């Protein structure tokens, strides 16, 4: 009798575990569905969800990025691409300090951009909410330099709520095969928990050197499309450059459209940094230069 009783208790325990796993999966599925419905509902009215103004200092950028990344994570987006601004204007008050980011003509090399990017990411990771309760303990962020001449590194945030809520961020990967292998290794060893009842860990690609598959060349384009471009969703991006003498910014927050912003002219030369940038237009995909130029022409001609 004792033997059968133990077996019965064991079966009840296994049944309880299976029930909890199915409930967890059902919760994750319902969350994903609700996020999809929200995204679908908002797609017809994305313009009104775009912020009216841009962040104007690094702390504002970090707060906005953290909110966007967290919202995407809550909807099951564990592989994300983000682009943080590297224009010097956002770090100072001098207009002459404004230069485009590296992908659109940054005047320094990757080691120089790393000096701006690394502190921002170090500040960003603890603000991304992957667990509801950290018991008042601080999140620890560490960094491993990968290839110093590329300005690349791997930052890891360790959450006191448990390793399941840790985050890794790969800074400034480029199209070299080394980074493709590194991304695959991180996915396998860190991001993929290999547990059906637990979500994957969050993995960020920060300011990658590519824009689309053409960046990888003829032989690497298809592989990059399948392994990275089709799988890593851009959940936050703030690109800055100059068109027709005006500071132009492209802002992408999850899950809104791309917003096109330009400095307010206000009867001057459009270079007064005390004036906010105004929202000009919204686009479902990142607009090309000719589209930006046409939109700016329309604003200037008014």
Buried (B, 14 or more C-beta within 10 A) or exposed (E): EEEEEEEEEEEEEEEEEEEEBEEBEEEBEEBEEEBEEEBEEBEEEBEEBBEEEBBBEBEEBBBBBBBBBBBBBBBBBBBBBBBBBBBBBBBEEEEEEBBBBBBBEBEBEBEBBBEBBBEBBBBBBBBBBBBEEBEEEEBEBEBEEBBEEBBBBBBBBBBBBEEBBBBBBBBBBBBBEBBBEBBEEBBEEBBEBEEEBEBBBBBBBBBBBBEEBEBBEEEBBEEBBEBBBEEBBBBBBBBBBBBEEBBBBBBBBBBBBBBBBBBBBEEEEBBEBEBBBBBBBBBEEBBEEEBBBEBBEEBEEE
